[in-house]
Each structure stands twice: as C-alpha cells, then as structure tokens.
C-alpha cells in the first residue's frame, strides 16, 4: 500500500517554457502532499506543502509564482515550473503520507528529472 | 529553527563489518525519526523509523537508536553487504507535518 506515482520521470525543456509534473496517490487519499527538490549529491529540500482544496504553503526562499502548485483532488497534486531556466534543472520529488498522524512515514514518488536547456 | 545534522558525509566499510550513521536534531518537540535509503537516480525508500516513545528499534540487520535527552539518533547496519551501498538520509519532524532531512551519508561497502 501507500504507492505514490509521479509523472513524467524525466523532461527536457527549453529555457522560458513551463513544465507540469503530476503526483498521484494510487491506493490512498492524501489531503497533504509535499514537494521536494534535490540537486546532485545534495539532500532533499522541501519546497512546499500542497493542501487539497486550498493554497500551498511555500518554504522560505521558494517563489510561489514560479513553482505553481495545484492540489485539486485527494489523489492528485501538480507542480508547474513556470518560465523555466537552467538553474531550475533538478530532481523534483513529491511525497505523501499513507496514513494520518505526523509520526507516520512519507512515501515518495519516483521523481522527475528536469533539464532546462 | 528546524535543523538536522548528519555525520559522516561519506563512509566506507568492509563487507561484513558494521556501519553507523549519526544525526542530531534541534527541536525537543520532534517525535518521529525515519531513515531513508536512496540509490542513484531513484526515490528515497523508508528503511526504518522510530518514534519518541521508544529508545531502540531493530529490523533484521538494521537498527535505530534514539537518545531524546541528547537529541540524537543513529542508524546501525550490521553484516553489511554490497547492496547496502547507497546514500542514507535521516529525517525528523518538528512537531508538525513536515519532515526535515539530514545532509545524507554516502555509504560504500567494499567487497
């Protein structure tokens, strides 16, 4: 149980274009999902908390107008990188908890490797 | 603030020996401490976790210990095997729904 699916696995786009990444909880409902970014050989940095039916909560230093998050249903959250630039190239991973309670594990999607040329 | 420190950043261990990775956290309100294993280009996978009401937890060759007074927790891998080679991340919640991750340890098992 607690499977999180992320799509696409990788994407290459040109500078200035936008890219949408989807995160789905396949066998459970997730009122909250988390979006992380990971640069090569670095840790997972939380970008934002996605809340179903309400606005996302962004971490300090993350531009909300650049990284648009939509959590329209209990099983789907999307991250759109708008006007992408080479410095946005990174590994983006979503996650969700399969059960309630802050002391339960996060389950991660497969991640999306974004390359902006 | 929310901070998790992890040491060492790299660790090489002879196959069959034990590996220990240590983390410290800043908020005494933290009550959940998972460990994740991440292979190159793949998603982090939960390998073990511990809650604040427990001092130690073991699952076959993997164990985690927690010292709430000192605010540190450790991952212990015994009888290491080549497939244990990966990057390991500790994490802690800070009394809320978010998890903050340590900086990671690249573990290499030498055959």
gemmi code that builds the backbone of each chain (N, CA, C; Angstrom):
import gemmi

chains = {
    "A": [
        ("UNK", (0.802, -1.207, 0.000), (0.000, 0.000, 0.000), (0.838, 1.261, 0.000)),
        ("UNK", (0.156, 2.424, 0.004), (0.794, 3.733, 0.051), (1.748, 3.952, -1.118)),
        ("UNK", (1.213, 3.798, -2.325), (2.017, 3.991, -3.528), (1.792, 5.399, -4.073)),
        ("UNK", (2.892, 6.076, -4.351), (2.851, 7.414, -4.928), (3.454, 7.344, -6.319)),
        ("UNK", (2.713, 7.817, -7.300), (3.159, 7.788, -8.688), (3.442, 9.198, -9.164)),
        ("UNK", (4.539, 9.378, -9.864), (4.923, 10.705, -10.337), (5.212, 10.634, -11.831)),
        ("UNK", (4.798, 11.667, -12.536), (4.956, 11.672, -13.992), (5.196, 13.084, -14.487)),
        ("UNK", (6.124, 13.327, -15.424), (6.957, 12.323, -16.080), (8.187, 11.980, -15.236)),
        ("UNK", (8.917, 10.971, -15.643), (10.144, 10.589, -14.934), (11.280, 11.531, -15.287)),
        ("UNK", (11.254, 12.008, -16.505), (12.265, 12.984, -16.894), (11.669, 13.873, -17.978)),
        ("UNK", (12.185, 15.072, -18.036), (11.716, 16.007, -19.056), (12.844, 16.983, -19.380)),
        ("UNK", (12.964, 17.269, -20.668), (13.911, 18.271, -21.146), (13.099, 19.388, -21.782)),
        ("UNK", (13.347, 20.604, -21.377), (12.593, 21.706, -21.952), (13.530, 22.874, -22.243)),
        ("UNK", (13.039, 23.753, -23.059), (13.833, 24.933, -23.413), (13.597, 26.046, -22.398)),
        ("UNK", (14.587, 26.848, -22.235), (14.513, 27.970, -21.310), (13.328, 28.863, -21.674)),
        ("UNK", (12.548, 29.241, -20.662), (11.396, 30.104, -20.889), (10.080, 29.380, -20.978)),
        ("UNK", (10.123, 28.078, -21.155), (8.886, 27.296, -21.233), (8.478, 26.812, -19.844)),
        ("UNK", (7.273, 26.273, -19.761), (6.750, 25.766, -18.490), (6.613, 24.249, -18.531)),
        ("UNK", (6.762, 23.649, -17.383), (6.701, 22.197, -17.279), (5.779, 21.816, -16.117)),
        ("UNK", (4.900, 20.862, -16.370), (3.990, 20.409, -15.319), (4.365, 18.997, -14.891)),
        ("UNK", (4.435, 18.790, -13.584), (4.747, 17.480, -13.020), (3.546, 17.036, -12.193)),
        ("UNK", (3.136, 15.786, -12.397), (1.983, 15.260, -11.674), (2.394, 14.273, -10.593)),
        ("UNK", (1.688, 14.316, -9.499), (1.929, 13.398, -8.379), (0.595, 12.821, -7.953)),
        ("UNK", (0.512, 11.497, -7.986), (-0.746, 10.839, -7.642), (-0.555, 9.829, -6.517)),
        ("UNK", (-1.500, 9.812, -5.606), (-1.547, 8.748, -4.615), (-2.470, 7.670, -5.182)),
        ("UNK", (-1.938, 6.460, -5.378), (-2.676, 5.451, -6.130), (-3.661, 4.648, -5.283)),
        ("UNK", (-3.328, 4.388, -4.043), (-4.176, 3.499, -3.249), (-4.584, 4.125, -1.927)),
        ("UNK", (-4.483, 5.437, -1.853), (-4.915, 6.121, -0.645), (-5.211, 7.574, -0.989)),
        ("UNK", (-5.895, 8.236, -0.091), (-6.197, 9.646, -0.291), (-5.213, 10.487, 0.500)),
        ("UNK", (-4.755, 11.534, -0.110), (-3.747, 12.378, 0.522), (-4.228, 13.822, 0.551)),
        ("UNK", (-4.632, 14.275, 1.729), (-5.036, 15.675, 1.831), (-3.825, 16.594, 1.758)),
        ("UNK", (-2.685, 16.043, 2.062), (-1.450, 16.828, 2.033), (-0.374, 16.080, 1.263)),
        ("UNK", (0.271, 16.785, 0.367), (1.428, 16.238, -0.335), (2.570, 17.226, -0.205)),
        ("UNK", (3.764, 16.720, -0.343), (4.955, 17.551, -0.172), (5.809, 17.484, -1.432)),
        ("UNK", (6.316, 18.639, -1.825), (7.206, 18.704, -2.991), (8.617, 19.040, -2.525)),
        ("UNK", (9.551, 18.175, -2.921), (10.951, 18.364, -2.587), (11.750, 18.574, -3.870)),
        ("UNK", (12.889, 19.197, -3.706), (13.834, 19.362, -4.814), (15.181, 18.837, -4.327)),
        ("UNK", (15.878, 18.166, -5.211), (17.172, 17.595, -4.849), (18.180, 17.873, -5.950)),
        ("UNK", (19.209, 18.637, -5.613), (20.313, 18.869, -6.545), (21.306, 17.723, -6.409)),
        ("UNK", (22.134, 17.522, -7.454), (23.065, 16.382, -7.428), (23.903, 16.334, -6.166)),
        ("UNK", (23.947, 15.181, -5.559), (24.742, 14.907, -4.373), (24.355, 15.784, -3.182)),
        ("UNK", (23.125, 16.216, -3.174), (22.653, 17.018, -2.051), (21.410, 16.389, -1.428)),
        ("UNK", (20.970, 17.015, -0.367), (19.832, 16.465, 0.359), (18.511, 16.878, -0.287)),
        ("UNK", (17.430, 16.368, 0.289), (16.094, 16.738, -0.157), (15.677, 18.018, 0.550)),
        ("UNK", (15.333, 19.011, -0.244), (14.921, 20.285, 0.308), (13.438, 20.483, 0.062)),
        ("UNK", (12.684, 20.686, 1.128), (11.256, 20.889, 0.990), (10.985, 22.222, 0.310)),
        ("UNK", (10.182, 22.155, -0.752), (9.809, 23.374, -1.460), (8.480, 23.914, -0.941)),
        ("UNK", (7.501, 23.013, -0.833), (6.167, 23.461, -0.465), (5.316, 22.295, 0.001)),
        ("UNK", (4.311, 22.649, 0.769), (3.312, 21.688, 1.225), (2.034, 21.954, 0.453)),
        ("UNK", (1.555, 20.926, -0.205), (0.375, 21.042, -1.044), (-0.854, 20.569, -0.267)),
        ("UNK", (-1.852, 21.411, -0.149), (-3.051, 21.089, 0.624), (-4.259, 20.994, -0.301)),
        ("UNK", (-4.964, 19.904, -0.208), (-6.129, 19.690, -1.053), (-7.185, 20.767, -0.798)),
        ("UNK", (-7.573, 21.433, -1.855), (-8.637, 22.420, -1.759), (-8.232, 23.773, -1.228)),
        ("UNK", (-6.956, 23.965, -0.980), (-6.521, 25.275, -0.505), (-5.139, 25.601, -1.057)),
        ("UNK", (-4.656, 26.769, -0.726), (-3.362, 27.199, -1.272), (-2.222, 26.417, -0.656)),
        ("UNK", (-1.188, 26.264, -1.449), (0.003, 25.592, -0.952), (0.769, 26.502, -0.001)),
        ("UNK", (1.523, 25.875, 0.865), (2.389, 26.608, 1.788), (3.816, 26.457, 1.310)),
        ("UNK", (4.461, 27.565, 0.999), (5.802, 27.529, 0.430), (6.855, 27.759, 1.513)),
        ("UNK", (7.982, 27.091, 1.345), (9.112, 27.306, 2.250), (9.790, 28.626, 1.901)),
        ("UNK", (10.490, 29.119, 2.878), (11.191, 30.391, 2.691), (12.158, 30.288, 1.523)),
        ("UNK", (12.120, 31.279, 0.661), (13.038, 31.311, -0.469), (12.506, 30.652, -1.733)),
        ("UNK", (11.367, 30.015, -1.653), (10.775, 29.374, -2.837), (9.722, 30.304, -3.422)),
        ("UNK", (9.879, 30.632, -4.702), (8.973, 31.583, -5.329), (7.652, 30.910, -5.707)),
        ("UNK", (6.586, 31.349, -5.096), (5.287, 30.728, -5.351), (4.777, 30.993, -6.764)),
        ("UNK", (5.185, 32.096, -7.357), (4.721, 32.403, -8.710), (5.504, 31.630, -9.755)),
        ("UNK", (6.642, 31.115, -9.367), (7.449, 30.331, -10.286), (7.105, 28.840, -10.190)),
        ("UNK", (6.834, 28.408, -8.999), (6.514, 26.998, -8.775), (5.046, 26.915, -8.341)),
        ("UNK", (4.182, 26.762, -9.340), (2.747, 26.752, -9.082), (2.302, 25.356, -8.666)),
        ("UNK", (1.586, 25.293, -7.561), (1.104, 24.014, -7.057), (-0.406, 24.025, -7.007)),
        ("UNK", (-0.972, 22.942, -7.529), (-2.412, 22.769, -7.517), (-2.740, 21.402, -6.956)),
        ("UNK", (-3.624, 21.368, -5.979), (-3.995, 20.089, -5.330), (-5.513, 19.996, -5.372)),
        ("UNK", (-6.028, 19.702, -6.565), (-7.457, 19.804, -6.805), (-8.259, 18.613, -6.301)),
        ("UNK", (-7.606, 17.500, -6.056), (-8.341, 16.333, -5.570), (-7.519, 15.629, -4.502)),
        ("UNK", (-8.115, 14.653, -3.873), (-7.442, 13.946, -2.781), (-6.365, 12.987, -3.269)),
        ("UNK", (-6.230, 12.846, -4.588), (-5.232, 11.922, -5.108), (-4.270, 12.558, -6.103)),
        ("UNK", (-4.377, 13.844, -6.337), (-3.539, 14.467, -7.360), (-3.057, 15.847, -6.937)),
        ("UNK", (-1.748, 16.026, -7.024), (-1.141, 17.336, -6.855), (-0.234, 17.573, -8.064)),
        ("UNK", (-0.222, 18.808, -8.545), (0.656, 19.119, -9.675), (1.575, 20.279, -9.319)),
        ("UNK", (2.785, 20.191, -9.850), (3.779, 21.250, -9.706), (4.111, 21.749, -11.105)),
        ("UNK", (3.922, 23.035, -11.338), (4.279, 23.612, -12.633), (5.441, 24.568, -12.436)),
        ("UNK", (6.520, 24.276, -13.130), (7.677, 25.163, -13.126), (7.471, 26.135, -14.282)),
        ("UNK", (7.224, 27.363, -13.966), (6.924, 28.348, -14.999), (8.198, 29.072, -15.434)),
        ("UNK", (8.231, 29.425, -16.707), (9.375, 30.145, -17.277), (10.687, 29.540, -16.765)),
        ("UNK", (10.850, 28.275, -17.076), (11.999, 27.535, -16.543), (13.322, 28.090, -17.064)),
        ("UNK", (14.326, 28.046, -16.210), (15.674, 28.464, -16.559), (16.643, 27.336, -16.206)),
        ("UNK", (17.836, 27.358, -16.770), (18.793, 26.270, -16.496), (19.011, 26.009, -15.009)),
        ("UNK", (18.958, 27.032, -14.193), (19.178, 26.837, -12.748), (18.032, 26.081, -12.071)),
        ("UNK", (16.923, 25.912, -12.797), (15.810, 25.116, -12.267), (16.012, 23.629, -12.524)),
        ("UNK", (17.034, 23.299, -13.287), (17.322, 21.889, -13.549), (17.617, 21.187, -12.235)),
        ("UNK", (16.877, 20.131, -11.980), (16.998, 19.456, -10.695), (16.148, 18.189, -10.710)),
        ("UNK", (16.177, 17.485, -9.606), (15.340, 16.289, -9.407), (14.213, 16.705, -8.474)),
        ("UNK", (12.977, 16.640, -8.964), (11.817, 17.046, -8.172), (11.069, 15.792, -7.722)),
        ("UNK", (10.796, 15.709, -6.434), (10.145, 14.511, -5.889), (8.957, 14.917, -5.031)),
        ("UNK", (7.844, 14.251, -5.241), (6.685, 14.503, -4.397), (6.572, 13.375, -3.373)),
        ("UNK", (5.823, 13.629, -2.328), (5.629, 12.607, -1.304), (4.311, 12.838, -0.586)),
        ("UNK", (3.864, 11.804, 0.080), (2.620, 11.892, 0.839), (2.633, 10.851, 1.937)),
        ("UNK", (1.818, 11.076, 2.923), (1.666, 10.097, 3.994), (0.503, 9.167, 3.665)),
        ("UNK", (0.729, 7.908, 3.878), (-0.315, 6.932, 3.595), (-1.337, 6.830, 4.714)),
        ("UNK", (-1.032, 7.417, 5.859), (-1.978, 7.381, 6.968), (-1.893, 8.695, 7.718)),
        ("UNK", (-2.828, 8.916, 8.571), (-2.859, 10.183, 9.286), (-1.843, 10.172, 10.418)),
        ("UNK", (-1.562, 11.332, 10.910), (-0.614, 11.440, 12.007), (0.743, 11.907, 11.543)),
        ("UNK", (1.307, 12.846, 12.255), (2.587, 13.413, 11.859), (3.741, 12.467, 12.157)),
        ("UNK", (3.453, 11.381, 12.850), (4.505, 10.411, 13.130), (4.366, 9.181, 12.253)),
        ("UNK", (3.953, 9.395, 11.029), (3.858, 8.302, 10.067), (4.776, 8.626, 8.893)),
        ("UNK", (5.248, 7.586, 8.182), (6.268, 7.823, 7.150), (5.739, 8.508, 5.900)),
        ("UNK", (6.642, 9.204, 5.232), (6.360, 9.752, 3.910), (6.724, 8.712, 2.863)),
        ("UNK", (5.867, 8.618, 1.863), (6.153, 7.751, 0.727), (6.395, 8.635, -0.478)),
        ("UNK", (7.466, 8.328, -1.204), (7.903, 9.194, -2.284), (7.512, 8.657, -3.655)),
        ("UNK", (7.264, 9.605, -4.569), (7.133, 9.248, -5.963), (8.505, 8.930, -6.533)),
        ("UNK", (8.526, 8.525, -7.799), (9.785, 8.158, -8.447), (10.670, 9.346, -8.764)),
        ("UNK", (10.099, 10.528, -8.699), (10.888, 11.705, -9.007), (10.834, 12.075, -10.476)),
        ("UNK", (11.089, 13.342, -10.743), (11.151, 13.857, -12.122), (12.455, 14.611, -12.285)),
        ("UNK", (13.228, 14.144, -13.244), (14.494, 14.835, -13.524), (14.233, 15.875, -14.603)),
        ("UNK", (14.333, 17.138, -14.215), (14.102, 18.242, -15.138), (15.423, 18.811, -15.615)),
        ("UNK", (15.555, 18.898, -16.930), (16.728, 19.534, -17.539), (16.244, 20.679, -18.401)),
        ("UNK", (16.714, 21.869, -18.099), (16.333, 23.049, -18.862), (17.525, 23.487, -19.708)),
        ("UNK", (17.329, 23.533, -21.000), (18.446, 23.867, -21.906), (18.392, 25.334, -22.352)),
    ],
    "B": [
        ("UNK", (15.653, 26.981, 14.934), (14.986, 26.588, 13.708), (15.020, 25.101, 13.514)),
        ("UNK", (14.460, 24.631, 12.419), (14.415, 23.212, 12.119), (15.719, 22.781, 11.474)),
        ("UNK", (16.482, 21.994, 12.195), (17.786, 21.621, 11.692), (18.094, 20.174, 12.045)),
        ("UNK", (18.601, 19.429, 11.059), (19.039, 18.055, 11.284), (20.455, 17.934, 10.740)),
        ("UNK", (21.378, 17.583, 11.588), (22.763, 17.395, 11.168), (23.071, 15.909, 11.081)),
        ("UNK", (23.826, 15.542, 10.065), (24.109, 14.132, 9.809), (25.594, 13.938, 9.573)),
        ("UNK", (26.144, 12.875, 10.186), (27.566, 12.562, 10.043), (27.767, 11.042, 10.016)),
        ("UNK", (28.752, 10.548, 9.263), (29.621, 11.315, 8.370), (28.950, 11.562, 7.025)),
        ("UNK", (29.578, 12.324, 6.173), (29.023, 12.558, 4.852), (29.347, 11.398, 3.915)),
        ("UNK", (30.489, 10.752, 4.156), (30.843, 9.545, 3.398), (31.369, 8.508, 4.377)),
        ("UNK", (31.137, 7.254, 4.042), (31.546, 6.162, 4.916), (31.843, 4.940, 4.060)),
        ("UNK", (33.040, 4.405, 4.211), (33.415, 3.177, 3.504), (33.628, 2.084, 4.530)),
        ("UNK", (33.010, 0.953, 4.290), (33.041, -0.145, 5.247), (33.342, -1.449, 4.513)),
        ("UNK", (34.177, -2.267, 5.124), (34.464, -3.576, 4.542), (33.217, -4.452, 4.636)),
        ("UNK", (32.966, -5.196, 3.586), (31.807, -6.087, 3.596), (31.837, -6.995, 4.814)),
        ("UNK", (30.692, -7.070, 5.477), (30.593, -7.897, 6.674), (30.746, -7.115, 7.966)),
        ("UNK", (31.372, -5.939, 7.863), (31.511, -5.094, 9.047), (30.239, -4.280, 9.262)),
        ("UNK", (30.221, -3.515, 10.360), (29.047, -2.697, 10.690), (29.257, -1.251, 10.258)),
        ("UNK", (28.154, -0.582, 10.012), (28.188, 0.845, 9.660), (27.269, 1.596, 10.613)),
        ("UNK", (27.721, 2.764, 11.039), (26.920, 3.592, 11.942), (26.860, 5.013, 11.393)),
        ("UNK", (25.670, 5.537, 11.325), (25.451, 6.917, 10.862), (24.687, 7.653, 11.959)),
        ("UNK", (25.125, 8.872, 12.246), (24.543, 9.599, 13.377), (23.887, 10.909, 12.933)),
        ("UNK", (22.806, 11.247, 13.599), (22.102, 12.505, 13.323), (21.725, 13.192, 14.624)),
        ("UNK", (21.737, 14.496, 14.594), (21.255, 15.286, 15.725), (20.172, 16.229, 15.225)),
        ("UNK", (19.247, 16.551, 16.085), (18.156, 17.445, 15.707), (18.048, 18.569, 16.722)),
        ("UNK", (17.351, 19.608, 16.332), (17.398, 20.831, 17.143), (16.182, 21.027, 18.043)),
        ("UNK", (15.043, 20.433, 17.688), (13.800, 20.735, 18.399), (13.393, 19.571, 19.302)),
        ("UNK", (13.308, 19.851, 20.565), (12.939, 18.793, 21.507), (11.507, 18.291, 21.304)),
        ("UNK", (10.724, 19.019, 20.510), (9.343, 18.593, 20.243), (9.256, 17.531, 19.151)),
        ("UNK", (10.356, 17.279, 18.460), (10.345, 16.257, 17.416), (9.985, 14.910, 18.011)),
        ("UNK", (9.143, 14.163, 17.312), (8.730, 12.872, 17.858), (8.746, 11.738, 16.836)),
        ("UNK", (9.287, 12.010, 15.644), (9.298, 10.971, 14.621), (10.585, 11.070, 13.814)),
        ("UNK", (11.292, 9.921, 13.681), (12.635, 9.936, 13.097), (12.792, 8.767, 12.122)),
        ("UNK", (12.550, 9.015, 10.843), (12.711, 7.950, 9.852), (14.096, 7.983, 9.217)),
        ("UNK", (14.478, 6.858, 8.653), (15.700, 6.760, 7.864), (15.316, 6.279, 6.464)),
        ("UNK", (15.920, 6.940, 5.462), (15.647, 6.590, 4.084), (16.940, 6.178, 3.386)),
        ("UNK", (16.794, 5.261, 2.449), (17.902, 4.829, 1.600), (17.593, 5.267, 0.179)),
        ("UNK", (18.562, 5.895, -0.466), (18.336, 6.354, -1.832), (19.462, 5.853, -2.730)),
        ("UNK", (19.100, 5.081, -3.723), (20.051, 4.656, -4.730), (20.071, 5.684, -5.848)),
        ("UNK", (21.118, 5.675, -6.603), (21.368, 6.714, -7.595), (20.185, 6.859, -8.562)),
        ("UNK", (19.636, 8.055, -8.636), (18.563, 8.344, -9.576), (17.206, 7.806, -9.199)),
        ("UNK", (17.105, 7.267, -7.980), (15.840, 6.666, -7.572), (15.227, 7.403, -6.395)),
        ("UNK", (14.018, 7.006, -6.063), (13.317, 7.650, -4.957), (13.896, 7.197, -3.620)),
        ("UNK", (13.797, 8.034, -2.607), (14.175, 7.600, -1.251), (13.183, 6.544, -0.775)),
        ("UNK", (13.701, 5.518, -0.130), (12.841, 4.456, 0.392), (13.038, 4.334, 1.892)),
        ("UNK", (11.937, 4.270, 2.592), (11.984, 4.135, 4.044), (12.567, 2.775, 4.418)),
        ("UNK", (13.552, 2.774, 5.299), (14.123, 1.502, 5.741), (13.805, 1.196, 7.193)),
        ("UNK", (13.670, 2.228, 7.990), (13.294, 2.037, 9.387), (12.912, 3.383, 9.970)),
        ("UNK", (12.075, 3.382, 10.971), (11.732, 4.637, 11.650), (11.551, 4.367, 13.139)),
        ("UNK", (11.588, 5.422, 13.912), (11.428, 5.295, 15.351), (10.653, 6.494, 15.864)),
        ("UNK", (9.833, 6.240, 16.860), (9.068, 7.313, 17.476), (9.626, 7.620, 18.847)),
        ("UNK", (9.268, 8.775, 19.358), (9.954, 9.288, 20.541), (9.673, 8.499, 21.808)),
        ("UNK", (8.689, 7.640, 21.788), (8.385, 6.862, 22.988), (9.185, 5.556, 23.045)),
        ("UNK", (10.102, 5.392, 22.095), (10.901, 4.177, 22.016), (12.383, 4.549, 21.936)),
        ("UNK", (13.239, 3.787, 22.576), (14.665, 4.105, 22.563), (15.445, 3.360, 21.497)),
        ("UNK", (14.896, 2.220, 21.061), (15.609, 1.422, 20.081), (14.614, 0.587, 19.293)),
        ("UNK", (14.954, 0.373, 18.036), (14.113, -0.457, 17.179), (15.010, -1.221, 16.231)),
        ("UNK", (14.682, -2.485, 15.997), (15.539, -3.306, 15.156), (14.710, -4.050, 14.119)),
        ("UNK", (15.278, -4.162, 12.915), (14.637, -4.919, 11.851), (15.734, -5.667, 11.105)),
        ("UNK", (15.939, -6.902, 11.455), (16.970, -7.750, 10.872), (18.340, -7.100, 11.053)),
        ("UNK", (19.014, -6.708, 9.974), (20.366, -6.167, 10.106), (20.392, -4.666, 10.401)),
        ("UNK", (19.230, -4.076, 10.452), (19.155, -2.628, 10.638), (18.556, -2.298, 11.990)),
        ("UNK", (19.142, -1.319, 12.663), (18.634, -0.872, 13.950), (18.768, 0.636, 14.039)),
        ("UNK", (17.893, 1.232, 14.805), (17.969, 2.666, 15.065), (17.865, 2.874, 16.567)),
        ("UNK", (18.688, 3.779, 17.083), (18.633, 4.132, 18.491), (18.331, 5.615, 18.616)),
        ("UNK", (17.623, 5.970, 19.661), (17.218, 7.353, 19.880), (17.555, 7.776, 21.298)),
        ("UNK", (18.224, 8.912, 21.427), (18.516, 9.497, 22.730), (17.840, 10.864, 22.760)),
        ("UNK", (16.675, 10.915, 23.380), (15.901, 12.159, 23.368), (16.562, 13.255, 24.191)),
        ("UNK", (17.218, 12.868, 25.245), (17.863, 13.864, 26.100), (18.955, 14.594, 25.333)),
        ("UNK", (19.742, 13.829, 24.599), (20.840, 14.408, 23.830), (20.389, 14.865, 22.448)),
        ("UNK", (19.171, 14.535, 22.085), (18.615, 14.888, 20.777), (19.459, 14.340, 19.642)),
        ("UNK", (19.756, 13.053, 19.735), (20.415, 12.428, 18.600), (19.911, 11.006, 18.405)),
        ("UNK", (20.013, 10.554, 17.169), (19.593, 9.201, 16.815), (20.558, 8.643, 15.784)),
        ("UNK", (20.693, 7.339, 15.777), (21.706, 6.684, 14.954), (21.131, 5.490, 14.207)),
        ("UNK", (21.707, 5.258, 13.037), (21.370, 4.086, 12.235), (22.533, 3.111, 12.310)),
        ("UNK", (22.221, 1.848, 12.572), (23.235, 0.822, 12.657), (22.904, -0.266, 11.627)),
        ("UNK", (23.879, -0.554, 10.782), (23.713, -1.643, 9.819), (24.790, -2.676, 10.121)),
        ("UNK", (24.385, -3.891, 10.421), (25.350, -4.948, 10.731), (25.493, -5.883, 9.534)),
        ("UNK", (26.595, -6.620, 9.533), (26.867, -7.603, 8.465), (26.607, -6.997, 7.080)),
        ("UNK", (27.265, -5.878, 6.831), (26.987, -5.134, 5.607), (27.253, -5.951, 4.344)),
        ("UNK", (26.446, -5.659, 3.319), (26.537, -6.346, 2.029), (26.676, -5.309, 0.925)),
        ("UNK", (27.186, -5.700, -0.228), (27.364, -4.722, -1.321), (26.093, -3.960, -1.664)),
        ("UNK", (24.950, -4.612, -1.554), (23.696, -3.925, -1.894), (23.282, -2.873, -0.865)),
        ("UNK", (24.020, -2.785, 0.225), (23.767, -1.710, 1.191), (24.374, -0.387, 0.729)),
        ("UNK", (25.219, -0.438, -0.295), (25.824, 0.790, -0.818), (24.735, 1.698, -1.374)),
        ("UNK", (24.671, 2.924, -0.855), (23.638, 3.891, -1.248), (23.874, 5.165, -0.454)),
        ("UNK", (22.993, 6.120, -0.639), (23.004, 7.315, 0.201), (21.873, 7.174, 1.224)),
        ("UNK", (22.194, 7.420, 2.469), (21.225, 7.292, 3.552), (20.919, 8.672, 4.126)),
        ("UNK", (19.635, 8.922, 4.326), (19.195, 10.191, 4.895), (18.423, 9.938, 6.182)),
        ("UNK", (18.764, 10.691, 7.205), (17.914, 10.703, 8.382), (16.938, 11.873, 8.232)),
        ("UNK", (15.903, 11.871, 9.032), (14.928, 12.958, 8.998), (14.248, 13.066, 10.347)),
        ("UNK", (13.671, 14.218, 10.579), (12.917, 14.436, 11.811), (11.756, 15.363, 11.518)),
        ("UNK", (10.655, 15.098, 12.197), (9.577, 16.081, 12.115), (9.802, 17.067, 13.249)),
        ("UNK", (9.143, 18.175, 13.164), (9.345, 19.193, 14.181), (8.006, 19.553, 14.806)),
        ("UNK", (7.330, 18.503, 15.286), (6.045, 18.704, 15.920), (4.968, 19.079, 14.926)),
        ("UNK", (5.312, 19.011, 13.646), (4.310, 19.313, 12.632), (4.410, 18.287, 11.523)),
        ("UNK", (3.708, 18.525, 10.440), (3.610, 17.513, 9.398), (4.844, 17.446, 8.507)),
        ("UNK", (5.706, 18.430, 8.568), (6.854, 18.458, 7.672), (7.987, 17.585, 8.198)),
        ("UNK", (8.727, 17.024, 7.253), (9.943, 16.293, 7.588), (11.135, 17.091, 7.081)),
        ("UNK", (12.116, 17.253, 7.933), (13.366, 17.884, 7.525), (14.429, 16.810, 7.455)),
        ("UNK", (15.178, 16.813, 6.363), (16.156, 15.763, 6.122), (17.569, 16.200, 6.481)),
        ("UNK", (18.361, 15.238, 6.889), (19.776, 15.465, 7.073), (20.465, 15.597, 5.727)),
        ("UNK", (21.758, 15.843, 5.762), (22.513, 16.115, 4.544), (22.920, 14.859, 3.799)),
        ("UNK", (22.708, 13.703, 4.387), (22.971, 12.455, 3.693), (24.350, 11.882, 3.977)),
        ("UNK", (24.427, 10.553, 3.911), (25.690, 9.827, 4.053), (25.830, 8.859, 2.896)),
        ("UNK", (26.908, 9.007, 2.168), (27.160, 8.069, 1.066), (27.925, 6.879, 1.623)),
        ("UNK", (27.252, 5.747, 1.687), (27.851, 4.529, 2.231), (28.339, 3.640, 1.097)),
        ("UNK", (29.592, 3.260, 1.186), (30.183, 2.351, 0.197), (30.650, 1.097, 0.910)),
        ("UNK", (30.175, -0.041, 0.445), (30.594, -1.321, 1.017), (31.683, -1.892, 0.111)),
        ("UNK", (32.812, -2.143, 0.695), (33.972, -2.635, -0.060), (33.973, -4.164, -0.043)),
        ("UNK", (33.893, -4.792, -1.215), (33.829, -6.269, -1.252), (35.129, -6.911, -0.747)),
    ],
}
model = gemmi.Model(1)
for chain_id, residues in chains.items():
    chain = gemmi.Chain(chain_id)
    for i, (resn, *xyz) in enumerate(residues, 1):
        res = gemmi.Residue()
        res.name, res.seqid = resn, gemmi.SeqId(i, " ")
        for name, pos in zip(("N", "CA", "C"), xyz):
            atom = gemmi.Atom()
            atom.name, atom.element = name, gemmi.Element(name[0])
            atom.pos, atom.b_iso = gemmi.Position(*pos), 0.0
            res.add_atom(atom)
        chain.add_residue(res)
    model.add_chain(chain)
structure = gemmi.Structure()
structure.add_model(model)
structure.setup_entities()
